């Protein structure tokens, strides 16, 4: 069975399904899609933007707590 839908970030381009567009964020964190925000670490969408300022802060939180 093949993939139904795909969301990827690579080389400054966002691919969602058959559509492509320029990446809006520098790191890919909080990349907006409709009313959701992409988290590259979870490889999934969140209802609200990530509370962390950068990926380093996210990594530090994960090291201290054990998970996101």
PDB file of N, CA, C and O in Angstrom:
ATOM      1  N   UNK A   1       0.841  -1.176   0.000  1.00  0.00           N
ATOM      2  CA  UNK A   1       0.000   0.000   0.000  1.00  0.00           C
ATOM      3  C   UNK A   1       0.886   1.238   0.000  1.00  0.00           C
ATOM      4  O   UNK A   1       1.827   1.320   0.789  1.00  0.00           O
ATOM      5  N   UNK A   2       0.607   2.182  -0.852  1.00  0.00           N
ATOM      6  CA  UNK A   2       1.409   3.390  -0.973  1.00  0.00           C
ATOM      7  C   UNK A   2       1.002   4.474   0.003  1.00  0.00           C
ATOM      8  O   UNK A   2      -0.003   4.361   0.705  1.00  0.00           O
ATOM      9  N   UNK A   3       1.806   5.530   0.032  1.00  0.00           N
ATOM     10  CA  UNK A   3       1.507   6.659   0.903  1.00  0.00           C
ATOM     11  C   UNK A   3       0.293   7.416   0.387  1.00  0.00           C
ATOM     12  O   UNK A   3       0.115   7.593  -0.818  1.00  0.00           O
ATOM     13  N   UNK A   4      -0.522   7.849   1.306  1.00  0.00           N
ATOM     14  CA  UNK A   4      -1.689   8.632   0.929  1.00  0.00           C
ATOM     15  C   UNK A   4      -1.300  10.094   0.755  1.00  0.00           C
ATOM     16  O   UNK A   4      -1.741  10.752  -0.187  1.00  0.00           O
ATOM     17  N   UNK A   5      -0.465  10.604   1.675  1.00  0.00           N
ATOM     18  CA  UNK A   5      -0.099  12.014   1.661  1.00  0.00           C
ATOM     19  C   UNK A   5       1.268  12.170   2.308  1.00  0.00           C
ATOM     20  O   UNK A   5       1.603  11.419   3.223  1.00  0.00           O
ATOM     21  N   UNK A   6       2.061  13.128   1.853  1.00  0.00           N
ATOM     22  CA  UNK A   6       3.423  13.295   2.351  1.00  0.00           C
ATOM     23  C   UNK A   6       3.722  14.773   2.564  1.00  0.00           C
ATOM     24  O   UNK A   6       3.312  15.604   1.754  1.00  0.00           O
ATOM     25  N   UNK A   7       4.432  15.118   3.643  1.00  0.00           N
ATOM     26  CA  UNK A   7       4.888  16.475   3.935  1.00  0.00           C
ATOM     27  C   UNK A   7       6.380  16.396   4.198  1.00  0.00           C
ATOM     28  O   UNK A   7       6.805  15.750   5.156  1.00  0.00           O
ATOM     29  N   UNK A   8       7.187  17.048   3.357  1.00  0.00           N
ATOM     30  CA  UNK A   8       8.639  17.011   3.522  1.00  0.00           C
ATOM     31  C   UNK A   8       9.241  18.391   3.361  1.00  0.00           C
ATOM     32  O   UNK A   8       8.687  19.258   2.685  1.00  0.00           O
ATOM     33  N   UNK A   9      10.398  18.578   4.004  1.00  0.00           N
ATOM     34  CA  UNK A   9      11.190  19.803   3.891  1.00  0.00           C
ATOM     35  C   UNK A   9      12.568  19.417   3.376  1.00  0.00           C
ATOM     36  O   UNK A   9      13.228  18.554   3.955  1.00  0.00           O
ATOM     37  N   UNK A  10      13.001  20.042   2.305  1.00  0.00           N
ATOM     38  CA  UNK A  10      14.349  19.778   1.810  1.00  0.00           C
ATOM     39  C   UNK A  10      14.812  20.915   0.920  1.00  0.00           C
ATOM     40  O   UNK A  10      14.085  21.378   0.041  1.00  0.00           O
ATOM     41  N   UNK A  11      16.039  21.356   1.167  1.00  0.00           N
ATOM     42  CA  UNK A  11      16.672  22.409   0.359  1.00  0.00           C
ATOM     43  C   UNK A  11      15.817  23.664   0.219  1.00  0.00           C
ATOM     44  O   UNK A  11      15.756  24.258  -0.857  1.00  0.00           O
ATOM     45  N   UNK A  12      15.154  24.071   1.310  1.00  0.00           N
ATOM     46  CA  UNK A  12      14.364  25.289   1.296  1.00  0.00           C
ATOM     47  C   UNK A  12      13.028  25.180   0.594  1.00  0.00           C
ATOM     48  O   UNK A  12      12.388  26.194   0.315  1.00  0.00           O
ATOM     49  N   UNK A  13      12.593  23.947   0.303  1.00  0.00           N
ATOM     50  CA  UNK A  13      11.327  23.721  -0.386  1.00  0.00           C
ATOM     51  C   UNK A  13      10.443  22.806   0.462  1.00  0.00           C
ATOM     52  O   UNK A  13      10.902  21.800   1.002  1.00  0.00           O
ATOM     53  N   UNK A  14       9.176  23.175   0.565  1.00  0.00           N
ATOM     54  CA  UNK A  14       8.187  22.369   1.275  1.00  0.00           C
ATOM     55  C   UNK A  14       7.356  21.638   0.242  1.00  0.00           C
ATOM     56  O   UNK A  14       6.815  22.248  -0.681  1.00  0.00           O
ATOM     57  N   UNK A  15       7.257  20.333   0.401  1.00  0.00           N
ATOM     58  CA  UNK A  15       6.416  19.524  -0.482  1.00  0.00           C
ATOM     59  C   UNK A  15       5.295  18.936   0.350  1.00  0.00           C
ATOM     60  O   UNK A  15       5.542  18.239   1.334  1.00  0.00           O
ATOM     61  N   UNK A  16       4.070  19.216  -0.042  1.00  0.00           N
ATOM     62  CA  UNK A  16       2.918  18.613   0.625  1.00  0.00           C
ATOM     63  C   UNK A  16       1.987  18.075  -0.443  1.00  0.00           C
ATOM     64  O   UNK A  16       1.356  18.813  -1.200  1.00  0.00           O
ATOM     65  N   UNK A  17       1.934  16.742  -0.467  1.00  0.00           N
ATOM     66  CA  UNK A  17       1.180  16.091  -1.530  1.00  0.00           C
ATOM     67  C   UNK A  17       1.859  16.337  -2.865  1.00  0.00           C
ATOM     68  O   UNK A  17       3.045  16.052  -3.026  1.00  0.00           O
ATOM     69  N   UNK A  18       1.113  16.862  -3.815  1.00  0.00           N
ATOM     70  CA  UNK A  18       1.664  17.170  -5.139  1.00  0.00           C
ATOM     71  C   UNK A  18       2.092  18.622  -5.273  1.00  0.00           C
ATOM     72  O   UNK A  18       2.568  19.026  -6.334  1.00  0.00           O
ATOM     73  N   UNK A  19       1.932  19.420  -4.210  1.00  0.00           N
ATOM     74  CA  UNK A  19       2.238  20.855  -4.259  1.00  0.00           C
ATOM     75  C   UNK A  19       3.591  21.149  -3.635  1.00  0.00           C
ATOM     76  O   UNK A  19       4.020  20.453  -2.714  1.00  0.00           O
ATOM     77  N   UNK A  20       4.267  22.183  -4.137  1.00  0.00           N
ATOM     78  CA  UNK A  20       5.529  22.630  -3.570  1.00  0.00           C
ATOM     79  C   UNK A  20       5.470  24.136  -3.376  1.00  0.00           C
ATOM     80  O   UNK A  20       4.773  24.848  -4.099  1.00  0.00           O
ATOM     81  N   UNK A  21       6.226  24.608  -2.371  1.00  0.00           N
ATOM     82  CA  UNK A  21       6.349  26.042  -2.124  1.00  0.00           C
ATOM     83  C   UNK A  21       7.659  26.297  -1.407  1.00  0.00           C
ATOM     84  O   UNK A  21       8.297  25.363  -0.922  1.00  0.00           O
ATOM     85  N   UNK A  22       8.065  27.555  -1.336  1.00  0.00           N
ATOM     86  CA  UNK A  22       9.288  27.932  -0.649  1.00  0.00           C
ATOM     87  C   UNK A  22       9.086  27.806   0.859  1.00  0.00           C
ATOM     88  O   UNK A  22       8.025  28.149   1.380  1.00  0.00           O
ATOM     89  N   UNK A  23      10.097  27.318   1.548  1.00  0.00           N
ATOM     90  CA  UNK A  23      10.049  27.175   2.999  1.00  0.00           C
ATOM     91  C   UNK A  23       9.996  28.556   3.637  1.00  0.00           C
ATOM     92  O   UNK A  23      10.763  29.437   3.250  1.00  0.00           O
ATOM     93  N   UNK A  24       9.105  28.763   4.608  1.00  0.00           N
ATOM     94  CA  UNK A  24       8.921  30.068   5.240  1.00  0.00           C
ATOM     95  C   UNK A  24       9.811  30.273   6.456  1.00  0.00           C
ATOM     96  O   UNK A  24      10.177  31.406   6.769  1.00  0.00           O
ATOM     97  N   UNK A  25      10.163  29.195   7.145  1.00  0.00           N
ATOM     98  CA  UNK A  25      10.997  29.305   8.333  1.00  0.00           C
ATOM     99  C   UNK A  25      12.401  28.804   8.035  1.00  0.00           C
ATOM    100  O   UNK A  25      12.601  27.999   7.125  1.00  0.00           O
ATOM    101  N   UNK A  26      13.371  29.283   8.804  1.00  0.00           N
ATOM    102  CA  UNK A  26      14.770  28.953   8.558  1.00  0.00           C
ATOM    103  C   UNK A  26      15.076  27.487   8.823  1.00  0.00           C
ATOM    104  O   UNK A  26      15.775  26.852   8.034  1.00  0.00           O
ATOM    105  N   UNK A  27      14.562  26.937   9.925  1.00  0.00           N
ATOM    106  CA  UNK A  27      14.907  25.568  10.325  1.00  0.00           C
ATOM    107  C   UNK A  27      13.843  24.544   9.981  1.00  0.00           C
ATOM    108  O   UNK A  27      14.099  23.342  10.052  1.00  0.00           O
ATOM    109  N   UNK A  28      12.665  24.992   9.612  1.00  0.00           N
ATOM    110  CA  UNK A  28      11.569  24.066   9.341  1.00  0.00           C
ATOM    111  C   UNK A  28      10.659  23.886  10.537  1.00  0.00           C
ATOM    112  O   UNK A  28       9.572  23.323  10.406  1.00  0.00           O
ATOM    113  N   UNK A  29      11.084  24.356  11.709  1.00  0.00           N
ATOM    114  CA  UNK A  29      10.229  24.311  12.898  1.00  0.00           C
ATOM    115  C   UNK A  29       9.096  25.313  12.728  1.00  0.00           C
ATOM    116  O   UNK A  29       9.303  26.423  12.237  1.00  0.00           O
ATOM    117  N   UNK A  30       7.908  24.916  13.133  1.00  0.00           N
ATOM    118  CA  UNK A  30       6.728  25.777  13.051  1.00  0.00           C
ATOM    119  C   UNK A  30       6.369  26.160  11.626  1.00  0.00           C
ATOM    120  O   UNK A  30       5.757  27.204  11.403  1.00  0.00           O
ATOM    121  N   UNK A  31       6.734  25.349  10.680  1.00  0.00           N
ATOM    122  CA  UNK A  31       6.365  25.603   9.282  1.00  0.00           C
ATOM    123  C   UNK A  31       4.847  25.498   9.180  1.00  0.00           C
ATOM    124  O   UNK A  31       4.284  24.432   9.429  1.00  0.00           O
ATOM    125  N   UNK A  32       4.177  26.595   8.815  1.00  0.00           N
ATOM    126  CA  UNK A  32       2.707  26.565   8.801  1.00  0.00           C
ATOM    127  C   UNK A  32       2.133  25.759   7.645  1.00  0.00           C
ATOM    128  O   UNK A  32       2.666  25.761   6.536  1.00  0.00           O
ATOM    129  N   UNK A  33       1.041  25.077   7.930  1.00  0.00           N
ATOM    130  CA  UNK A  33       0.270  24.379   6.918  1.00  0.00           C
ATOM    131  C   UNK A  33      -1.181  24.421   7.357  1.00  0.00           C
ATOM    132  O   UNK A  33      -1.572  23.756   8.317  1.00  0.00           O
ATOM    133  N   UNK A  34      -1.972  25.205   6.650  1.00  0.00           N
ATOM    134  CA  UNK A  34      -3.370  25.454   7.017  1.00  0.00           C
ATOM    135  C   UNK A  34      -3.397  25.989   8.441  1.00  0.00           C
ATOM    136  O   UNK A  34      -2.770  27.018   8.693  1.00  0.00           O
ATOM    137  N   UNK A  35      -4.078  25.362   9.380  1.00  0.00           N
ATOM    138  CA  UNK A  35      -4.127  25.896  10.747  1.00  0.00           C
ATOM    139  C   UNK A  35      -3.251  25.083  11.705  1.00  0.00           C
ATOM    140  O   UNK A  35      -3.509  25.064  12.909  1.00  0.00           O
ATOM    141  N   UNK A  36      -2.223  24.415  11.184  1.00  0.00           N
ATOM    142  CA  UNK A  36      -1.318  23.589  11.988  1.00  0.00           C
ATOM    143  C   UNK A  36       0.129  24.029  11.762  1.00  0.00           C
ATOM    144  O   UNK A  36       0.427  24.782  10.834  1.00  0.00           O
ATOM    145  N   UNK A  37       1.027  23.539  12.638  1.00  0.00           N
ATOM    146  CA  UNK A  37       2.447  23.874  12.562  1.00  0.00           C
ATOM    147  C   UNK A  37       3.272  22.593  12.571  1.00  0.00           C
ATOM    148  O   UNK A  37       3.047  21.718  13.407  1.00  0.00           O
ATOM    149  N   UNK A  38       4.208  22.479  11.665  1.00  0.00           N
ATOM    150  CA  UNK A  38       5.027  21.287  11.504  1.00  0.00           C
ATOM    151  C   UNK A  38       6.159  21.261  12.524  1.00  0.00           C
ATOM    152  O   UNK A  38       6.829  22.267  12.757  1.00  0.00           O
ATOM    153  N   UNK A  39       6.357  20.092  13.127  1.00  0.00           N
ATOM    154  CA  UNK A  39       7.491  19.859  14.027  1.00  0.00           C
ATOM    155  C   UNK A  39       8.383  18.812  13.369  1.00  0.00           C
ATOM    156  O   UNK A  39       7.987  17.649  13.283  1.00  0.00           O
ATOM    157  N   UNK A  40       9.580  19.186  12.900  1.00  0.00           N
ATOM    158  CA  UNK A  40      10.448  18.222  12.228  1.00  0.00           C
ATOM    159  C   UNK A  40      10.944  17.119  13.163  1.00  0.00           C
ATOM    160  O   UNK A  40      11.243  16.017  12.703  1.00  0.00           O
ATOM    161  N   UNK A  41      11.036  17.389  14.445  1.00  0.00           N
ATOM    162  CA  UNK A  41      11.502  16.369  15.385  1.00  0.00           C
ATOM    163  C   UNK A  41      10.452  15.269  15.556  1.00  0.00           C
ATOM    164  O   UNK A  41      10.789  14.085  15.555  1.00  0.00           O
ATOM    165  N   UNK A  42       9.184  15.655  15.704  1.00  0.00           N
ATOM    166  CA  UNK A  42       8.103  14.686  15.857  1.00  0.00           C
ATOM    167  C   UNK A  42       7.645  14.129  14.516  1.00  0.00           C
ATOM    168  O   UNK A  42       7.015  13.073  14.453  1.00  0.00           O
ATOM    169  N   UNK A  43       7.969  14.850  13.443  1.00  0.00           N
ATOM    170  CA  UNK A  43       7.489  14.506  12.095  1.00  0.00           C
ATOM    171  C   UNK A  43       5.958  14.494  12.067  1.00  0.00           C
ATOM    172  O   UNK A  43       5.330  13.614  11.479  1.00  0.00           O
ATOM    173  N   UNK A  44       5.381  15.512  12.730  1.00  0.00           N
ATOM    174  CA  UNK A  44       3.928  15.622  12.809  1.00  0.00           C
ATOM    175  C   UNK A  44       3.531  17.065  13.033  1.00  0.00           C
ATOM    176  O   UNK A  44       4.382  17.912  13.301  1.00  0.00           O
ATOM    177  N   UNK A  45       2.238  17.352  12.923  1.00  0.00           N
ATOM    178  CA  UNK A  45       1.717  18.700  13.083  1.00  0.00           C
ATOM    179  C   UNK A  45       1.215  18.939  14.502  1.00  0.00           C
ATOM    180  O   UNK A  45       0.715  18.028  15.161  1.00  0.00           O
ATOM    181  N   UNK A  46       1.360  20.190  14.962  1.00  0.00           N
ATOM    182  CA  UNK A  46       0.831  20.614  16.257  1.00  0.00           C
ATOM    183  C   UNK A  46      -0.273  21.630  16.024  1.00  0.00           C
ATOM    184  O   UNK A  46      -0.308  22.294  14.988  1.00  0.00           O
ATOM    185  N   UNK A  47      -1.175  21.749  16.993  1.00  0.00           N
ATOM    186  CA  UNK A  47      -2.270  22.717  16.873  1.00  0.00           C
ATOM    187  C   UNK A  47      -1.780  24.147  17.012  1.00  0.00           C
ATOM    188  O   UNK A  47      -2.349  25.058  16.410  1.00  0.00           O
ATOM    189  N   UNK A  48      -0.731  24.355  17.799  1.00  0.00           N
ATOM    190  CA  UNK A  48      -0.178  25.695  18.003  1.00  0.00           C
ATOM    191  C   UNK A  48       1.306  25.701  17.719  1.00  0.00           C
ATOM    192  O   UNK A  48       1.922  24.639  17.633  1.00  0.00           O
ATOM    193  N   UNK A  49       1.897  26.882  17.570  1.00  0.00           N
ATOM    194  CA  UNK A  49       3.336  26.958  17.296  1.00  0.00           C
ATOM    195  C   UNK A  49       4.153  26.444  18.481  1.00  0.00           C
ATOM    196  O   UNK A  49       3.701  26.489  19.625  1.00  0.00           O
ATOM    197  N   UNK A  50       5.323  25.970  18.204  1.00  0.00           N
ATOM    198  CA  UNK A  50       6.236  25.450  19.224  1.00  0.00           C
ATOM    199  C   UNK A  50       6.632  26.591  20.171  1.00  0.00           C
ATOM    200  O   UNK A  50       6.908  27.698  19.708  1.00  0.00           O
ATOM    201  N   UNK A  51       6.664  26.342  21.485  1.00  0.00           N
ATOM    202  CA  UNK A  51       7.014  27.394  22.441  1.00  0.00           C
ATOM    203  C   UNK A  51       8.508  27.690  22.516  1.00  0.00           C
ATOM    204  O   UNK A  51       8.902  28.674  23.142  1.00  0.00           O
ATOM    205  N   UNK A  52       9.348  26.865  21.895  1.00  0.00           N
ATOM    206  CA  UNK A  52      10.791  27.054  21.988  1.00  0.00           C
ATOM    207  C   UNK A  52      11.275  28.093  20.978  1.00  0.00           C
ATOM    208  O   UNK A  52      10.729  28.225  19.882  1.00  0.00           O
ATOM    209  N   UNK A  53      12.314  28.826  21.377  1.00  0.00           N
ATOM    210  CA  UNK A  53      12.859  29.888  20.531  1.00  0.00           C
ATOM    211  C   UNK A  53      13.639  29.313  19.355  1.00  0.00           C
ATOM    212  O   UNK A  53      13.593  29.853  18.249  1.00  0.00           O
ATOM    213  N   UNK A  54      14.358  28.213  19.594  1.00  0.00           N
ATOM    214  CA  UNK A  54      15.161  27.597  18.540  1.00  0.00           C
ATOM    215  C   UNK A  54      15.279  26.093  18.793  1.00  0.00           C
ATOM    216  O   UNK A  54      14.777  25.588  19.797  1.00  0.00           O
ATOM    217  N   UNK A  55      15.937  25.387  17.889  1.00  0.00           N
ATOM    218  CA  UNK A  55      16.058  23.931  18.007  1.00  0.00           C
ATOM    219  C   UNK A  55      16.948  23.534  19.186  1.00  0.00           C
ATOM    220  O   UNK A  55      16.751  22.472  19.776  1.00  0.00           O
ATOM    221  N   UNK A  56      17.907  24.363  19.529  1.00  0.00           N
ATOM    222  CA  UNK A  56      18.790  24.062  20.671  1.00  0.00           C
ATOM    223  C   UNK A  56      17.978  24.029  21.969  1.00  0.00           C
ATOM    224  O   UNK A  56      18.178  23.150  22.807  1.00  0.00           O
ATOM    225  N   UNK A  57      17.079  24.972  22.130  1.00  0.00           N
ATOM    226  CA  UNK A  57      16.218  25.003  23.309  1.00  0.00           C
ATOM    227  C   UNK A  57      15.329  23.752  23.357  1.00  0.00           C
ATOM    228  O   UNK A  57      15.106  23.187  24.428  1.00  0.00           O
ATOM    229  N   UNK A  58      14.836  23.336  22.225  1.00  0.00           N
ATOM    230  CA  UNK A  58      14.036  22.116  22.113  1.00  0.00           C
ATOM    231  C   UNK A  58      14.867  20.896  22.521  1.00  0.00           C
ATOM    232  O   UNK A  58      14.382  20.034  23.254  1.00  0.00           O
ATOM    233  N   UNK A  59      16.101  20.820  22.056  1.00  0.00           N
ATOM    234  CA  UNK A  59      16.983  19.703  22.397  1.00  0.00           C
ATOM    235  C   UNK A  59      17.294  19.681  23.890  1.00  0.00           C
ATOM    236  O   UNK A  59      17.319  18.615  24.506  1.00  0.00           O
ATOM    237  N   UNK A  60      17.532  20.859  24.474  1.00  0.00           N
ATOM    238  CA  UNK A  60      17.808  20.937  25.908  1.00  0.00           C
ATOM    239  C   UNK A  60      16.620  20.448  26.719  1.00  0.00           C
ATOM    240  O   UNK A  60      16.794  19.719  27.696  1.00  0.00           O
ATOM    241  N   UNK A  61      15.429  20.838  26.330  1.00  0.00           N
ATOM    242  CA  UNK A  61      14.219  20.394  27.015  1.00  0.00           C
ATOM    243  C   UNK A  61      14.083  18.871  26.934  1.00  0.00           C
ATOM    244  O   UNK A  61      13.750  18.211  27.918  1.00  0.00           O
ATOM    245  N   UNK A  62      14.343  18.339  25.765  1.00  0.00           N
ATOM    246  CA  UNK A  62      14.245  16.896  25.584  1.00  0.00           C
ATOM    247  C   UNK A  62      15.279  16.153  26.435  1.00  0.00           C
ATOM    248  O   UNK A  62      14.981  15.092  26.982  1.00  0.00           O
ATOM    249  N   UNK A  63      16.486  16.702  26.549  1.00  0.00           N
ATOM    250  CA  UNK A  63      17.515  16.077  27.384  1.00  0.00           C
ATOM    251  C   UNK A  63      17.133  16.113  28.859  1.00  0.00           C
ATOM    252  O   UNK A  63      17.376  15.145  29.580  1.00  0.00           O
ATOM    253  N   UNK A  64      16.544  17.205  29.314  1.00  0.00           N
ATOM    254  CA  UNK A  64      16.158  17.329  30.716  1.00  0.00           C
ATOM    255  C   UNK A  64      14.956  16.465  31.066  1.00  0.00           C
ATOM    256  O   UNK A  64      14.925  15.854  32.134  1.00  0.00           O
ATOM    257  N   UNK A  65      13.960  16.404  30.176  1.00  0.00           N
ATOM    258  CA  UNK A  65      12.694  15.712  30.473  1.00  0.00           C
ATOM    259  C   UNK A  65      12.616  14.308  29.911  1.00  0.00           C
ATOM    260  O   UNK A  65      11.812  13.506  30.386  1.00  0.00           O
ATOM    261  N   UNK A  66      13.413  13.988  28.929  1.00  0.00           N
ATOM    262  CA  UNK A  66      13.398  12.656  28.348  1.00  0.00           C
ATOM    263  C   UNK A  66      12.529  12.530  27.105  1.00  0.00           C
ATOM    264  O   UNK A  66      12.683  11.573  26.346  1.00  0.00           O
ATOM    265  N   UNK A  67      11.624  13.468  26.880  1.00  0.00           N
ATOM    266  CA  UNK A  67      10.771  13.432  25.682  1.00  0.00           C
ATOM    267  C   UNK A  67      10.154  14.806  25.458  1.00  0.00           C
ATOM    268  O   UNK A  67      10.269  15.700  26.297  1.00  0.00           O
ATOM    269  N   UNK A  68       9.502  14.957  24.320  1.00  0.00           N
ATOM    270  CA  UNK A  68       8.804  16.214  24.029  1.00  0.00           C
ATOM    271  C   UNK A  68       7.388  16.141  24.488  1.00  0.00           C
ATOM    272  O   UNK A  68       6.638  17.105  24.331  1.00  0.00           O
TER     273      UNK A  68
END
